[in-house]
Amino acid sequence: MKKFLFRTVILSFVLGAAWGAYMVVKQLPERQQQLATAKVLRGDVVIRAYSRGELRAVRSVTLTAPNLFGTVQVTKLAPLGSLAHEKNLIVEFDDSERRAALEETELEVQQIDEQIKKAQADLAIRDKQDQVDLLKSRYSVRRGELEVQRNELLAAIDAKKNVLNLDEAKRRLQQLENDVKSRKEQAEAQIAVLRETRNKSMIDVQREKMRIAQTKLLSPMTGLVAIRQNRGQGFFFPGMQVPDIREGDTLQPGMPVADVLDLSEFEVVARVGELDRANLHEGQDVIIQLDAVPDKKFHGKIKSMSGSASANIFSGDPGKKFDVVFSIDMRYLLAALGAKPEEIQRILEIAAQNSKKAPPTPPGGPRMAVGPGGSGGPPTGGGSAGGGSEAGGGQQMRVVMQAPTTEGAKPSSGKTAVPGAGERRTATAGSGAPSMPVPGAGPGRPGMMDFTRAAVAGQGTEEERAHAKLPPPPEEDSQLKVLLRPGLLADVEITIEKIANSIHVPAQSVFEKDGKPVVYVQTGSHYQPRFVKLARRSESTMVISEGLKPGEIVALADPFAKPNGKNAGKKGPAALPGVPTGGGAKGGK
């Protein structure tokens, strides 16, 4: 009995000790040795926002494939990155079919001209014969009148015969005059039909000449040539490399072929979220870094911002964002890319001349088109770089201008659309419909336009097209070719605010408990929760106004978190009420 009691007491003592040790271990903070910590710092804090956009030219002209009643083949193409002067040849298409059609229509015109000459000759011969017949008929009437004057000397029956003969001669004369008039009107109507047929054939001739003129696309201004991608295959798949348009390619009518980019001013178009938009204003300093030039950074400013948010259904982010345009220092940009000082000065002088030129006005007024915010882009985000969706390029409203088909031709709207200051000017040329001459008129006469001497679709005169040459290729050591592709991607760093001599901690160290921000301060081997007051925040940095002192250690994770993931305090950067925001995706000192 004593042994049983002794063993029971020992067992109870062991179980009690084990239970006490278990409770002590359970009360210790979990993951104490695995917690990451950070030191509370005092210093200057710079709140920044980051975005990603694409580079585009402020002024550009898009050259499109003409409508030649079918696909067109590229025979000549300006080199990528070449500097084209005004009236230089950019693209030339195969015009053999159109020239064959022109010869056929000219042959039809010649045949109709010969038919008109034959009809006019037949009318002249018939007119002479009718004049002879009329003369004979009038002579018969006159002779009958003389015979009637002799009736007093003749018998009654002969006198009656003379009267009847006179009446018959008068009726024959009247009938002959009516027949002559009818035949003449009929012949003149036939000639008029032939002339109208000739006018129709002349319209076809002028139309074919217009189409032949559209096979040569000239540069309307001085700028760099950017070749578009050949997206006419009709099918795409992820990871597919779309080649640039080359000589020999067959294109669909209206397909963009090349862009002429003015180097006077480049800009970056990006999209920012609602949190960043509230802290941005025009004139803020930004730092731009191009993906193609990762070792250089360029300075710029916020140029303009959209007043309403829009969603891009083609991007991976379905949320609505605001479009922001950033200007960039062109002189420094060109110098950083290897351009010589005299070359930079020459480019800026030419660009100043281009900036004074208004885009051509289409016959029916400006045509509005919506596309991603790249140059050329139609789609300005669908440029050669193909980076519109990656950059999140939003729907940018741009005016696409079609050049008038003749020099001095007035638009039907009677108004000329000239973009205002700071607007991006984008013009298209090469796909405009030709104007028709007035039927019933000919060259040199009222109503007929002389298409052979007029400027066609803003592409210069016939003499300029005949002497147009391709621009020389760019230098091999020139880095300017990185600017030639619309949609070149860039990272934008926006400086939102600078806070001097402030206490700040990483955003991961601030949590929410009972609707208030809390941090866990290390005291010895334990962590003590402490409520703080936030002065400014971003998604990476929290500026503390009360509750912490410089040098203290705070935990970057909740030390009292349960193993199942349910924390005693929730993270608060995105859920803290009443805390002023100060940045976007990133921030720091």
KANORVEN-V841894 format. One record per residue. N is the residue number from 1. OMEGA is omega in whole degrees, 0 to 359 (NA if undefined). NEAR is the number of other C-alpha atoms within 8 Angstrom. D_FIRST is the distance of its C-alpha to the first C-alpha in Angstrom with 1 decimal. Layout:
N_OMEGA_NEAR_D_FIRST + N_OMEGA_NEAR_D_FIRST
//
This chain:
1_179_4_0.0 + 2_178_5_3.8 + 3_180_6_5.4 + 4_179_7_5.2 + 5_180_8_6.4 + 6_179_8_8.6 + 7_179_8_10.0 + 8_179_8_10.7 + 9_179_8_12.5 + 10_180_8_14.5 + 11_178_8_15.5 + 12_179_8_16.7 + 13_180_8_18.6 + 14_179_8_20.2 + 15_178_8_21.2 + 16_179_8_22.6 + 17_179_8_24.6 + 18_179_8_25.9 + 19_178_8_27.0 + 20_178_8_28.7 + 21_178_8_30.5 + 22_181_8_31.6 + 23_178_8_33.1 + 24_180_8_34.9 + 25_181_7_36.4 + 26_181_7_37.5 + 27_177_6_39.3 + 28_178_6_41.3 + 29_180_9_44.9 + 30_177_7_45.2 + 31_183_7_47.8 + 32_183_9_48.2 + 33_184_4_49.3 + 34_183_5_51.5 + 35_173_10_53.6 + 36_183_7_57.3 + 37_178_9_58.8 + 38_182_11_62.2 + 39_177_10_63.8 + 40_185_14_65.7 + 41_172_9_69.3 + 42_181_9_72.4 + 43_180_9_75.8 + 44_180_10_78.6 + 45_177_12_77.5 + 46_178_12_79.9 + 47_182_16_79.0 + 48_173_15_80.5 + 49_183_14_80.8 + 50_178_11_81.3 + 51_180_11_83.2 + 52_183_12_84.7 + 53_182_15_88.3 + 54_183_19_91.4 + 55_177_15_94.7 + 56_177_13_98.0 + 57_180_13_101.5 + 58_178_13_102.9 + 59_180_11_106.2 + 60_177_14_106.4 + 61_179_13_108.5 + 62_178_14_107.2 + 63_184_13_109.6 + 64_178_14_109.1 + 65_182_14_110.5 + 66_177_13_113.7 + 67_179_9_114.2 + 68_180_9_116.6 + 69_178_4_115.9 + 70_178_7_113.2 + 71_181_9_111.0 + 72_181_13_112.5 + 73_180_11_112.2 + 74_178_15_111.9 + 75_178_10_114.6 + 76_182_9_114.4 + 77_179_11_111.5 + 78_179_12_111.3 + 79_177_10_108.8 + 80_178_11_105.4 + 81_179_12_105.4 + 82_179_12_109.2 + 83_183_12_111.0 + 84_174_15_113.4 + 85_181_10_116.4 + 86_180_9_118.0 + 87_170_13_119.8 + 88_179_12_118.1 + 89_178_15_117.2 + 90_181_16_113.5 + 91_173_14_113.3 + 92_181_12_116.0 + 93_179_11_115.6 + 94_182_10_117.5 + 95_183_8_120.6 + 96_179_6_122.4 + 97_181_7_121.8 + 98_177_11_123.0 + 99_175_10_126.1 + 100_177_8_126.9 + 101_178_9_126.6 + 102_178_12_128.8 + 103_179_8_131.5 + 104_180_8_131.4 + 105_176_12_131.7 + 106_176_11_134.5 + 107_176_8_136.3 + 108_179_9_135.9 + 109_179_11_137.5 + 110_178_8_140.4 + 111_179_8_141.0 + 112_177_12_141.0 + 113_179_9_143.4 + 114_177_8_145.8 + 115_178_9_145.5 + 116_178_11_146.4 + 117_179_8_149.4 + 118_179_8_150.6 + 119_178_11_150.2 + 120_177_9_152.1 + 121_177_8_154.9 + 122_179_8_155.1 + 123_179_11_155.3 + 124_179_8_158.1 + 125_181_8_160.1 + 126_179_8_159.7 + 127_177_10_160.7 + 128_179_8_163.9 + 129_178_8_164.7 + 130_178_9_164.1 + 131_177_8_166.4 + 132_179_8_169.2 + 133_178_9_168.6 + 134_178_11_168.8 + 135_178_8_172.0 + 136_182_8_173.6 + 137_178_11_172.5 + 138_176_9_173.9 + 139_178_8_177.1 + 140_178_9_177.4 + 141_180_12_176.9 + 142_178_8_179.6 + 143_178_8_182.0 + 144_178_13_181.4 + 145_178_9_182.2 + 146_178_8_185.5 + 147_179_9_186.4 + 148_178_11_185.8 + 149_179_7_188.3 + 150_184_9_191.0 + 151_181_12_190.4 + 152_181_7_193.6 + 153_183_5_195.7 + 154_178_8_194.0 + 155_184_8_194.0 + 156_182_7_191.5 + 157_177_6_189.5 + 158_178_9_189.2 + 159_178_13_188.3 + 160_179_8_185.5 + 161_179_8_184.3 + 162_178_12_184.2 + 163_179_10_182.0 + 164_178_8_179.6 + 165_179_9_179.4 + 166_178_12_178.6 + 167_179_8_175.8 + 168_179_8_174.3 + 169_177_12_174.4 + 170_179_9_172.7 + 171_178_8_169.9 + 172_179_9_169.5 + 173_179_12_169.3 + 174_179_8_166.7 + 175_179_8_164.6 + 176_178_10_164.8 + 177_177_9_163.7 + 178_180_8_160.7 + 179_179_8_159.8 + 180_179_10_160.2 + 181_180_8_157.9 + 182_179_8_155.3 + 183_179_8_155.3 + 184_178_10_155.0 + 185_178_8_152.0 + 186_179_8_150.4 + 187_178_10_150.9 + 188_177_9_149.6 + 189_177_8_146.5 + 190_178_9_145.9 + 191_178_11_146.2 + 192_177_8_143.8 + 193_178_8_141.3 + 194_179_11_141.6 + 195_176_11_141.2 + 196_176_10_138.1 + 197_178_9_136.8 + 198_178_11_137.7 + 199_177_12_135.9 + 200_178_9_132.7 + 201_177_12_133.1 + 202_175_11_133.5 + 203_177_11_130.3 + 204_179_10_128.6 + 205_181_11_130.2 + 206_178_10_129.1 + 207_178_10_125.6 + 208_177_12_125.4 + 209_177_11_126.7 + 210_180_11_124.0 + 211_177_12_121.3 + 212_177_11_122.7 + 213_180_10_122.6 + 214_178_13_118.9 + 215_176_12_118.1 + 216_179_13_118.4 + 217_181_13_115.9 + 218_179_14_117.0 + 219_179_14_115.0 + 220_179_9_115.9 + 221_178_11_114.7 + 222_181_14_113.8 + 223_179_12_110.1 + 224_182_14_107.6 + 225_176_17_107.4 + 226_182_13_103.9 + 227_179_12_103.8 + 228_176_13_101.6 + 229_179_11_99.2 + 230_181_10_100.5 + 231_181_6_98.4 + 232_181_7_100.8 + 233_177_5_98.7 + 234_178_5_97.1 + 235_180_4_93.5 + 236_175_5_90.8 + 237_183_5_87.2 + 238_180_4_84.6 + 239_182_4_85.4 + 240_177_6_88.9 + 241_181_4_91.4 + 242_182_7_94.6 + 243_175_6_97.6 + 244_176_9_100.4 + 245_180_10_103.7 + 246_177_7_106.1 + 247_183_9_109.7 + 248_179_7_110.0 + 249_177_8_107.3 + 250_186_8_108.1 + 251_175_12_107.2 + 252_178_10_107.2 + 253_179_13_109.6 + 254_181_9_108.1 + 255_178_9_105.4 + 256_183_9_105.0 + 257_184_13_106.3 + 258_175_12_106.3 + 259_171_14_105.9 + 260_187_16_108.1 + 261_176_13_106.0 + 262_184_15_107.5 + 263_182_12_106.0 + 264_184_12_106.9 + 265_171_11_103.5 + 266_178_12_100.2 + 267_179_12_97.3 + 268_179_13_93.7 + 269_181_15_92.4 + 270_179_15_88.7 + 271_181_14_86.4 + 272_181_11_84.0 + 273_182_10_81.3 + 274_181_8_81.3 + 275_180_9_79.1 + 276_185_12_81.6 + 277_181_9_84.7 + 278_183_6_84.0 + 279_182_9_84.1 + 280_174_8_87.2 + 281_182_7_90.8 + 282_180_9_94.1 + 283_178_7_94.9 + 284_179_11_91.3 + 285_178_10_91.1 + 286_174_13_89.4 + 287_185_11_88.8 + 288_177_13_89.6 + 289_180_12_88.5 + 290_177_12_90.1 + 291_181_9_88.1 + 292_178_7_91.2 + 293_186_7_91.4 + 294_184_8_87.7 + 295_181_4_88.7 + 296_177_8_90.9 + 297_184_9_90.3 + 298_181_11_93.0 + 299_179_10_93.4 + 300_180_12_94.3 + 301_175_12_94.2 + 302_184_15_93.3 + 303_180_10_96.5 + 304_179_8_95.8 + 305_178_11_92.9 + 306_181_8_92.8 + 307_181_5_92.3 + 308_181_5_90.3 + 309_178_9_87.5 + 310_181_9_87.9 + 311_177_10_85.7 + 312_185_13_86.5 + 313_182_7_85.5 + 314_179_5_86.1 + 315_180_9_83.6 + 316_180_6_79.8 + 317_182_7_79.3 + 318_183_8_80.3 + 319_179_6_80.1 + 320_180_9_83.2 + 321_182_11_84.4 + 322_177_15_87.4 + 323_181_12_90.2 + 324_179_13_91.0 + 325_181_12_94.0 + 326_174_13_93.9 + 327_184_12_97.0 + 328_180_14_97.1 + 329_187_9_99.3 + 330_182_10_101.7 + 331_179_7_103.4 + 332_179_8_100.2 + 333_180_10_99.0 + 334_179_11_102.1 + 335_180_11_102.1 + 336_181_8_98.5 + 337_173_9_99.3 + 338_179_9_102.1 + 339_180_12_105.1 + 340_182_7_107.9 + 341_180_7_109.2 + 342_177_6_112.6 + 343_179_8_111.0 + 344_180_12_108.7 + 345_180_8_111.8 + 346_180_8_113.7 + 347_181_10_110.9 + 348_177_10_110.5 + 349_177_8_114.2 + 350_180_10_114.4 + 351_177_13_111.3 + 352_176_9_113.1 + 353_179_8_115.9 + 354_182_10_113.6 + 355_179_9_111.9 + 356_181_6_115.3 + 357_175_6_115.8 + 358_177_7_114.8 + 359_181_9_113.4 + 360_182_10_115.9 + 361_179_13_116.2 + 362_180_12_115.9 + 363_182_11_118.6 + 364_183_7_116.3 + 365_183_12_114.5 + 366_177_11_111.1 + 367_184_9_108.6 + 368_178_8_105.0 + 369_179_8_102.2 + 370_180_10_98.5 + 371_177_13_96.6 + 372_190_15_93.9 + 373_171_17_94.7 + 374_178_19_96.0 + 375_179_17_99.6 + 376_187_15_101.3 + 377_175_13_98.8 + 378_209_13_99.2 + 379_181_13_97.6 + 380_172_15_97.4 + 381_178_20_93.8 + 382_181_16_94.9 + 383_184_19_96.7 + 384_180_11_96.8 + 385_179_9_93.5 + 386_185_9_91.8 + 387_185_13_89.3 + 388_182_16_89.9 + 389_180_11_86.7 + 390_180_7_84.6 + 391_182_11_86.1 + 392_183_13_85.5 + 393_184_17_89.2 + 394_178_12_89.9 + 395_179_11_92.8 + 396_177_8_95.7 + 397_180_9_98.9 + 398_179_11_102.0 + 399_178_11_105.6 + 400_186_11_107.0 + 401_172_14_110.7 + 402_185_17_113.2 + 403_176_15_116.4 + 404_187_16_119.8 + 405_181_13_121.8 + 406_176_11_125.0 + 407_179_9_126.2 + 408_179_4_127.1 + 409_184_7_125.5 + 410_177_7_124.2 + 411_182_13_120.9 + 412_180_7_121.2 + 413_178_7_119.0 + 414_181_6_121.4 + 415_178_6_118.6 + 416_181_7_117.3 + 417_179_7_113.5 + 418_180_6_112.8 + 419_179_8_109.2 + 420_182_5_108.6 + 421_178_4_107.4 + 422_178_4_104.0 + 423_176_7_104.1 + 424_182_8_103.5 + 425_178_11_106.7 + 426_182_15_106.2 + 427_174_14_109.2 + 428_180_13_109.7 + 429_175_16_112.9 + 430_182_15_114.1 + 431_181_14_113.1 + 432_179_11_115.5 + 433_182_5_117.8 + 434_176_8_121.4 + 435_183_5_123.9 + 436_175_6_126.7 + 437_183_8_130.4 + 438_178_8_132.6 + 439_178_10_134.3 + 440_179_7_138.0 + 441_181_10_138.4 + 442_180_9_138.6 + 443_181_7_138.2 + 444_179_6_140.4 + 445_182_7_140.8 + 446_176_6_139.0 + 447_182_9_135.7 + 448_176_12_134.8 + 449_177_7_132.3 + 450_185_8_133.1 + 451_182_11_129.7 + 452_181_8_130.9 + 453_183_7_131.3 + 454_176_11_128.6 + 455_186_13_125.1 + 456_175_15_122.7 + 457_179_16_119.2 + 458_185_14_119.3 + 459_175_16_119.9 + 460_181_12_123.2 + 461_180_11_126.7 + 462_179_11_127.9 + 463_178_6_129.2 + 464_178_9_125.9 + 465_181_14_124.0 + 466_183_6_126.5 + 467_181_6_126.1 + 468_179_10_122.3 + 469_178_6_120.3 + 470_177_10_116.7 + 471_179_13_115.2 + 472_179_7_114.4 + 473_181_10_110.9 + 474_177_10_108.6 + 475_184_5_108.1 + 476_182_4_105.5 + 477_181_4_103.8 + 478_177_10_103.7 + 479_180_8_100.3 + 480_182_11_101.9 + 481_177_9_101.2 + 482_180_7_97.6 + 483_191_7_99.0 + 484_185_12_100.9 + 485_176_13_98.2 + 486_180_20_97.6 + 487_177_18_93.9 + 488_188_14_93.0 + 489_182_13_89.4 + 490_173_13_88.5 + 491_182_12_85.6 + 492_177_12_86.4 + 493_184_11_84.6 + 494_176_11_85.4 + 495_185_12_84.9 + 496_186_13_83.9 + 497_175_8_83.1 + 498_182_9_82.6 + 499_184_9_80.2 + 500_172_7_80.6 + 501_183_8_77.8 + 502_176_12_75.0 + 503_184_14_71.3 + 504_179_13_70.2 + 505_174_13_67.2 + 506_182_11_66.8 + 507_180_12_66.7 + 508_183_9_63.4 + 509_182_13_61.6 + 510_181_14_62.5 + 511_179_13_60.4 + 512_179_14_60.5 + 513_182_10_57.9 + 514_178_5_58.6 + 515_181_7_62.2 + 516_178_8_62.7 + 517_183_14_63.0 + 518_174_13_60.0 + 519_180_13_59.2 + 520_185_13_56.0 + 521_180_12_56.6 + 522_175_12_54.5 + 523_184_7_52.9 + 524_179_5_51.1 + 525_181_6_48.6 + 526_178_8_48.6 + 527_183_11_51.3 + 528_178_8_52.5 + 529_181_8_54.6 + 530_179_9_57.9 + 531_182_9_60.6 + 532_176_12_64.1 + 533_184_9_67.7 + 534_177_12_69.8 + 535_182_10_73.5 + 536_181_11_74.5 + 537_168_16_72.9 + 538_181_16_73.6 + 539_179_12_71.5 + 540_185_12_70.8 + 541_176_13_71.1 + 542_177_14_69.9 + 543_186_12_71.8 + 544_176_15_69.6 + 545_180_10_71.2 + 546_172_7_68.2 + 547_181_9_64.5 + 548_177_9_64.5 + 549_179_7_65.9 + 550_179_9_67.3 + 551_179_7_64.9 + 552_182_10_61.7 + 553_179_10_59.7 + 554_181_13_59.1 + 555_176_16_57.1 + 556_176_12_59.1 + 557_183_9_56.3 + 558_181_10_53.8 + 559_181_12_50.7 + 560_180_8_48.7 + 561_179_10_49.8 + 562_179_8_47.3 + 563_181_5_46.8 + 564_175_4_48.4 + 565_179_6_51.6 + 566_184_7_51.5 + 567_174_9_52.4 + 568_177_9_51.8 + 569_180_10_55.5 + 570_177_8_58.3 + 571_189_10_61.1 + 572_184_10_64.1 + 573_182_11_67.3 + 574_185_6_68.5 + 575_181_7_67.0 + 576_181_11_67.4 + 577_172_5_69.6 + 578_181_4_72.5 + 579_180_9_72.5 + 580_180_7_76.0 + 581_183_8_76.4 + 582_180_13_78.1 + 583_184_16_78.3 + 584_189_13_77.8 + 585_184_10_75.9 + 586_175_11_75.5 + 587_179_14_75.9 + 588_181_9_75.2 + 589_NA_6_76.7
//
